[in-house]
Amino acid sequence: MADNKVIICCKCKKELIPKKVYFKYLGHSFFTDILKCPDCGEVFIPEELVKGRMAEVEMQLEDK
């Protein structure tokens, strides 16, 4: 989100806005700020979140 690119919702054709979103992934939950459509609620999950926070959750589960 720091690169200031405008991302548009494919469904509503509205600009996504930063919002705090609750995630539940593989039994773990966390809040993070990501881009979300103000109309339909569709979210954009950036690559850095997938390769960062979500990858950490997967690694924690593998270690158990």
Biopython code that builds the backbone (N, CA, C, O; Angstrom):
import numpy as np
from Bio.PDB.StructureBuilder import StructureBuilder

atoms = [
    (1, "MET", "N", (0.819, -1.201, 0.000)),
    (1, "MET", "CA", (0.000, 0.000, 0.000)),
    (1, "MET", "C", (0.858, 1.260, 0.000)),
    (1, "MET", "O", (0.375, 2.345, -0.321)),
    (2, "ALA", "N", (2.113, 1.118, 0.355)),
    (2, "ALA", "CA", (2.964, 2.288, 0.447)),
    (2, "ALA", "C", (3.360, 2.854, -0.910)),
    (2, "ALA", "O", (3.865, 3.974, -0.979)),
    (3, "ASP", "N", (3.144, 2.105, -1.994)),
    (3, "ASP", "CA", (3.561, 2.589, -3.304)),
    (3, "ASP", "C", (2.511, 3.477, -3.972)),
    (3, "ASP", "O", (2.701, 3.891, -5.115)),
    (4, "ASN", "N", (1.410, 3.777, -3.284)),
    (4, "ASN", "CA", (0.372, 4.718, -3.732)),
    (4, "ASN", "C", (-0.319, 4.318, -5.029)),
    (4, "ASN", "O", (-0.820, 5.192, -5.736)),
    (5, "LYS", "N", (-0.365, 3.043, -5.368)),
    (5, "LYS", "CA", (-1.117, 2.589, -6.525)),
    (5, "LYS", "C", (-2.599, 2.570, -6.158)),
    (5, "LYS", "O", (-2.969, 2.188, -5.048)),
    (6, "VAL", "N", (-3.430, 2.981, -7.089)),
    (6, "VAL", "CA", (-4.872, 2.929, -6.880)),
    (6, "VAL", "C", (-5.352, 1.551, -7.324)),
    (6, "VAL", "O", (-5.077, 1.121, -8.444)),
    (7, "ILE", "N", (-6.062, 0.872, -6.448)),
    (7, "ILE", "CA", (-6.608, -0.443, -6.778)),
    (7, "ILE", "C", (-8.127, -0.321, -6.768)),
    (7, "ILE", "O", (-8.722, 0.195, -5.821)),
    (8, "ILE", "N", (-8.733, -0.806, -7.839)),
    (8, "ILE", "CA", (-10.175, -0.684, -8.051)),
    (8, "ILE", "C", (-10.844, -2.044, -7.869)),
    (8, "ILE", "O", (-10.321, -3.060, -8.328)),
    (9, "CYS", "N", (-11.982, -2.065, -7.211)),
    (9, "CYS", "CA", (-12.766, -3.286, -7.029)),
    (9, "CYS", "C", (-13.321, -3.726, -8.395)),
    (9, "CYS", "O", (-13.949, -2.936, -9.100)),
    (10, "CYS", "N", (-13.086, -4.963, -8.749)),
    (10, "CYS", "CA", (-13.576, -5.491, -10.033)),
    (10, "CYS", "C", (-15.101, -5.548, -10.066)),
    (10, "CYS", "O", (-15.707, -5.398, -11.127)),
    (11, "LYS", "N", (-15.710, -5.761, -8.926)),
    (11, "LYS", "CA", (-17.162, -5.903, -8.852)),
    (11, "LYS", "C", (-17.876, -4.550, -8.865)),
    (11, "LYS", "O", (-18.841, -4.367, -9.607)),
    (12, "CYS", "N", (-17.410, -3.609, -8.056)),
    (12, "CYS", "CA", (-18.116, -2.332, -7.863)),
    (12, "CYS", "C", (-17.509, -1.164, -8.634)),
    (12, "CYS", "O", (-18.136, -0.115, -8.784)),
    (13, "LYS", "N", (-16.289, -1.354, -9.118)),
    (13, "LYS", "CA", (-15.576, -0.288, -9.838)),
    (13, "LYS", "C", (-15.296, 0.925, -8.946)),
    (13, "LYS", "O", (-15.238, 2.057, -9.426)),
    (14, "LYS", "N", (-15.123, 0.677, -7.642)),
    (14, "LYS", "CA", (-14.791, 1.733, -6.683)),
    (14, "LYS", "C", (-13.364, 1.525, -6.191)),
    (14, "LYS", "O", (-12.857, 0.404, -6.163)),
    (15, "GLU", "N", (-12.725, 2.631, -5.802)),
    (15, "GLU", "CA", (-11.376, 2.563, -5.272)),
    (15, "GLU", "C", (-11.386, 1.890, -3.900)),
    (15, "GLU", "O", (-12.208, 2.218, -3.044)),
    (16, "LEU", "N", (-10.470, 0.953, -3.702)),
    (16, "LEU", "CA", (-10.342, 0.297, -2.408)),
    (16, "LEU", "C", (-9.699, 1.268, -1.431)),
    (16, "LEU", "O", (-8.835, 2.063, -1.801)),
    (17, "ILE", "N", (-10.135, 1.190, -0.171)),
    (17, "ILE", "CA", (-9.616, 2.082, 0.858)),
    (17, "ILE", "C", (-9.015, 1.261, 2.001)),
    (17, "ILE", "O", (-9.460, 0.143, 2.261)),
    (18, "PRO", "N", (-8.009, 1.808, 2.682)),
    (18, "PRO", "CA", (-7.399, 1.069, 3.799)),
    (18, "PRO", "C", (-8.382, 0.921, 4.963)),
    (18, "PRO", "O", (-9.004, 1.892, 5.396)),
    (19, "LYS", "N", (-8.506, -0.283, 5.447)),
    (19, "LYS", "CA", (-9.369, -0.590, 6.599)),
    (19, "LYS", "C", (-8.697, -1.652, 7.447)),
    (19, "LYS", "O", (-7.931, -2.470, 6.938)),
    (20, "LYS", "N", (-8.983, -1.640, 8.734)),
    (20, "LYS", "CA", (-8.517, -2.699, 9.631)),
    (20, "LYS", "C", (-9.442, -3.899, 9.426)),
    (20, "LYS", "O", (-10.660, -3.789, 9.566)),
    (21, "VAL", "N", (-8.846, -5.043, 9.092)),
    (21, "VAL", "CA", (-9.612, -6.236, 8.756)),
    (21, "VAL", "C", (-9.180, -7.388, 9.655)),
    (21, "VAL", "O", (-7.993, -7.562, 9.931)),
    (22, "TYR", "N", (-10.150, -8.169, 10.107)),
    (22, "TYR", "CA", (-9.910, -9.340, 10.941)),
    (22, "TYR", "C", (-9.692, -10.544, 10.027)),
    (22, "TYR", "O", (-10.502, -10.810, 9.140)),
    (23, "PHE", "N", (-8.604, -11.263, 10.244)),
    (23, "PHE", "CA", (-8.313, -12.473, 9.486)),
    (23, "PHE", "C", (-8.325, -13.677, 10.410)),
    (23, "PHE", "O", (-7.879, -13.600, 11.554)),
    (24, "LYS", "N", (-8.832, -14.774, 9.910)),
    (24, "LYS", "CA", (-8.706, -16.053, 10.581)),
    (24, "LYS", "C", (-8.111, -16.995, 9.548)),
    (24, "LYS", "O", (-8.727, -17.267, 8.518)),
    (25, "TYR", "N", (-6.912, -17.491, 9.827)),
    (25, "TYR", "CA", (-6.183, -18.297, 8.856)),
    (25, "TYR", "C", (-5.559, -19.482, 9.556)),
    (25, "TYR", "O", (-4.732, -19.319, 10.453)),
    (26, "LEU", "N", (-5.955, -20.674, 9.148)),
    (26, "LEU", "CA", (-5.434, -21.921, 9.707)),
    (26, "LEU", "C", (-5.519, -21.950, 11.228)),
    (26, "LEU", "O", (-4.583, -22.383, 11.900)),
    (27, "GLY", "N", (-6.629, -21.494, 11.761)),
    (27, "GLY", "CA", (-6.855, -21.532, 13.199)),
    (27, "GLY", "C", (-6.241, -20.389, 13.984)),
    (27, "GLY", "O", (-6.421, -20.324, 15.200)),
    (28, "HIS", "N", (-5.531, -19.498, 13.342)),
    (28, "HIS", "CA", (-4.944, -18.322, 13.988)),
    (28, "HIS", "C", (-5.693, -17.091, 13.505)),
    (28, "HIS", "O", (-6.178, -17.059, 12.374)),
    (29, "SER", "N", (-5.789, -16.087, 14.352)),
    (29, "SER", "CA", (-6.493, -14.875, 13.950)),
    (29, "SER", "C", (-5.644, -13.647, 14.256)),
    (29, "SER", "O", (-4.854, -13.631, 15.200)),
    (30, "PHE", "N", (-5.831, -12.616, 13.428)),
    (30, "PHE", "CA", (-5.108, -11.365, 13.623)),
    (30, "PHE", "C", (-5.822, -10.251, 12.870)),
    (30, "PHE", "O", (-6.613, -10.503, 11.961)),
    (31, "PHE", "N", (-5.529, -9.019, 13.264)),
    (31, "PHE", "CA", (-6.029, -7.834, 12.576)),
    (31, "PHE", "C", (-4.885, -7.225, 11.786)),
    (31, "PHE", "O", (-3.736, -7.248, 12.227)),
    (32, "THR", "N", (-5.201, -6.679, 10.619)),
    (32, "THR", "CA", (-4.205, -5.945, 9.842)),
    (32, "THR", "C", (-4.916, -4.943, 8.939)),
    (32, "THR", "O", (-6.077, -5.138, 8.578)),
    (33, "ASP", "N", (-4.224, -3.886, 8.583)),
    (33, "ASP", "CA", (-4.779, -2.880, 7.683)),
    (33, "ASP", "C", (-4.523, -3.308, 6.244)),
    (33, "ASP", "O", (-3.373, -3.480, 5.842)),
    (34, "ILE", "N", (-5.589, -3.479, 5.467)),
    (34, "ILE", "CA", (-5.470, -3.805, 4.055)),
    (34, "ILE", "C", (-6.518, -3.025, 3.279)),
    (34, "ILE", "O", (-7.399, -2.393, 3.861)),
    (35, "LEU", "N", (-6.412, -3.078, 1.958)),
    (35, "LEU", "CA", (-7.364, -2.373, 1.105)),
    (35, "LEU", "C", (-8.669, -3.153, 1.014)),
    (35, "LEU", "O", (-8.674, -4.372, 0.840)),
    (36, "LYS", "N", (-9.780, -2.419, 1.137)),
    (36, "LYS", "CA", (-11.101, -3.046, 1.156)),
    (36, "LYS", "C", (-12.074, -2.167, 0.382)),
    (36, "LYS", "O", (-11.996, -0.940, 0.451)),
    (37, "CYS", "N", (-12.990, -2.791, -0.355)),
    (37, "CYS", "CA", (-14.001, -2.047, -1.101)),
    (37, "CYS", "C", (-15.016, -1.456, -0.119)),
    (37, "CYS", "O", (-15.527, -2.170, 0.743)),
    (38, "PRO", "N", (-15.310, -0.166, -0.243)),
    (38, "PRO", "CA", (-16.269, 0.456, 0.678)),
    (38, "PRO", "C", (-17.711, -0.006, 0.442)),
    (38, "PRO", "O", (-18.562, 0.169, 1.315)),
    (39, "ASP", "N", (-17.995, -0.593, -0.724)),
    (39, "ASP", "CA", (-19.359, -1.047, -1.016)),
    (39, "ASP", "C", (-19.576, -2.525, -0.702)),
    (39, "ASP", "O", (-20.399, -2.868, 0.147)),
    (40, "CYS", "N", (-18.840, -3.395, -1.384)),
    (40, "CYS", "CA", (-19.096, -4.837, -1.250)),
    (40, "CYS", "C", (-18.239, -5.514, -0.179)),
    (40, "CYS", "O", (-18.546, -6.631, 0.238)),
    (41, "GLY", "N", (-17.167, -4.851, 0.273)),
    (41, "GLY", "CA", (-16.325, -5.424, 1.318)),
    (41, "GLY", "C", (-15.226, -6.343, 0.802)),
    (41, "GLY", "O", (-14.479, -6.911, 1.599)),
    (42, "GLU", "N", (-15.111, -6.499, -0.509)),
    (42, "GLU", "CA", (-14.037, -7.309, -1.092)),
    (42, "GLU", "C", (-12.690, -6.747, -0.644)),
    (42, "GLU", "O", (-12.508, -5.531, -0.594)),
    (43, "VAL", "N", (-11.742, -7.637, -0.317)),
    (43, "VAL", "CA", (-10.437, -7.191, 0.149)),
    (43, "VAL", "C", (-9.361, -7.552, -0.864)),
    (43, "VAL", "O", (-9.500, -8.503, -1.634)),
    (44, "PHE", "N", (-8.290, -6.774, -0.846)),
    (44, "PHE", "CA", (-7.110, -7.052, -1.656)),
    (44, "PHE", "C", (-6.028, -7.507, -0.696)),
    (44, "PHE", "O", (-5.601, -6.749, 0.175)),
    (45, "ILE", "N", (-5.586, -8.745, -0.856)),
    (45, "ILE", "CA", (-4.543, -9.282, 0.017)),
    (45, "ILE", "C", (-3.214, -9.148, -0.717)),
    (45, "ILE", "O", (-2.962, -9.876, -1.677)),
    (46, "PRO", "N", (-2.360, -8.222, -0.272)),
    (46, "PRO", "CA", (-1.096, -7.987, -0.971)),
    (46, "PRO", "C", (-0.107, -9.134, -0.777)),
    (46, "PRO", "O", (-0.167, -9.869, 0.209)),
    (47, "GLU", "N", (0.782, -9.264, -1.721)),
    (47, "GLU", "CA", (1.775, -10.333, -1.706)),
    (47, "GLU", "C", (2.603, -10.323, -0.419)),
    (47, "GLU", "O", (2.928, -11.383, 0.115)),
    (48, "GLU", "N", (2.947, -9.130, 0.081)),
    (48, "GLU", "CA", (3.774, -9.080, 1.291)),
    (48, "GLU", "C", (3.045, -9.655, 2.510)),
    (48, "GLU", "O", (3.692, -10.174, 3.420)),
    (49, "LEU", "N", (1.716, -9.572, 2.544)),
    (49, "LEU", "CA", (0.955, -10.179, 3.640)),
    (49, "LEU", "C", (0.973, -11.696, 3.503)),
    (49, "LEU", "O", (1.158, -12.412, 4.487)),
    (50, "VAL", "N", (0.782, -12.178, 2.294)),
    (50, "VAL", "CA", (0.780, -13.623, 2.050)),
    (50, "VAL", "C", (2.139, -14.225, 2.365)),
    (50, "VAL", "O", (2.226, -15.269, 3.012)),
    (51, "LYS", "N", (3.195, -13.572, 1.911)),
    (51, "LYS", "CA", (4.539, -14.106, 2.117)),
    (51, "LYS", "C", (5.094, -13.767, 3.492)),
    (51, "LYS", "O", (6.096, -14.347, 3.911)),
    (52, "GLY", "N", (4.466, -12.848, 4.194)),
    (52, "GLY", "CA", (4.937, -12.447, 5.515)),
    (52, "GLY", "C", (4.116, -13.065, 6.620)),
    (52, "GLY", "O", (4.449, -14.135, 7.131)),
    (53, "ARG", "N", (3.055, -12.398, 6.987)),
    (53, "ARG", "CA", (2.254, -12.796, 8.152)),
    (53, "ARG", "C", (1.636, -14.184, 7.998)),
    (53, "ARG", "O", (1.675, -14.989, 8.928)),
    (54, "MET", "N", (1.066, -14.465, 6.823)),
    (54, "MET", "CA", (0.426, -15.773, 6.631)),
    (54, "MET", "C", (1.468, -16.892, 6.568)),
    (54, "MET", "O", (1.218, -18.000, 7.043)),
    (55, "ALA", "N", (2.611, -16.609, 5.996)),
    (55, "ALA", "CA", (3.691, -17.602, 5.960)),
    (55, "ALA", "C", (4.184, -17.897, 7.375)),
    (55, "ALA", "O", (4.532, -19.037, 7.682)),
    (56, "GLU", "N", (4.218, -16.878, 8.239)),
    (56, "GLU", "CA", (4.617, -17.075, 9.641)),
    (56, "GLU", "C", (3.657, -18.035, 10.336)),
    (56, "GLU", "O", (4.091, -18.918, 11.076)),
    (57, "VAL", "N", (2.360, -17.870, 10.105)),
    (57, "VAL", "CA", (1.364, -18.757, 10.710)),
    (57, "VAL", "C", (1.599, -20.195, 10.241)),
    (57, "VAL", "O", (1.566, -21.126, 11.046)),
    (58, "GLU", "N", (1.834, -20.373, 8.953)),
    (58, "GLU", "CA", (2.093, -21.719, 8.429)),
    (58, "GLU", "C", (3.330, -22.329, 9.064)),
    (58, "GLU", "O", (3.324, -23.509, 9.412)),
    (59, "MET", "N", (4.388, -21.548, 9.220)),
    (59, "MET", "CA", (5.619, -22.053, 9.822)),
    (59, "MET", "C", (5.411, -22.422, 11.283)),
    (59, "MET", "O", (5.955, -23.421, 11.753)),
    (60, "GLN", "N", (4.627, -21.624, 12.009)),
    (60, "GLN", "CA", (4.333, -21.925, 13.409)),
    (60, "GLN", "C", (3.602, -23.261, 13.520)),
    (60, "GLN", "O", (3.886, -24.059, 14.414)),
    (61, "LEU", "N", (2.661, -23.498, 12.608)),
    (61, "LEU", "CA", (1.912, -24.756, 12.647)),
    (61, "LEU", "C", (2.800, -25.935, 12.309)),
    (61, "LEU", "O", (2.652, -27.004, 12.901)),
    (62, "GLU", "N", (3.719, -25.769, 11.373)),
    (62, "GLU", "CA", (4.626, -26.840, 11.006)),
    (62, "GLU", "C", (5.571, -27.190, 12.144)),
    (62, "GLU", "O", (5.976, -28.344, 12.283)),
    (63, "ASP", "N", (5.928, -26.192, 12.965)),
    (63, "ASP", "CA", (6.841, -26.412, 14.083)),
    (63, "ASP", "C", (6.183, -27.183, 15.229)),
    (63, "ASP", "O", (6.879, -27.724, 16.089)),
    (64, "LYS", "N", (4.870, -27.236, 15.246)),
    (64, "LYS", "CA", (4.161, -27.905, 16.360)),
    (64, "LYS", "C", (4.046, -29.382, 16.154)),
    (64, "LYS", "O", (3.481, -30.080, 16.996)),
]
sb = StructureBuilder()
sb.init_structure("model")
sb.init_model(0)
sb.init_chain("A")
sb.init_seg("    ")
for serial, (resi, resn, name, xyz) in enumerate(atoms, 1):
    if name == "N":
        sb.init_residue(resn, " ", resi, " ")
    sb.init_atom(name, np.array(xyz, "f"), 0.0, 1.0, " ", f" {name:<3s}", serial, name[0])
structure = sb.get_structure()
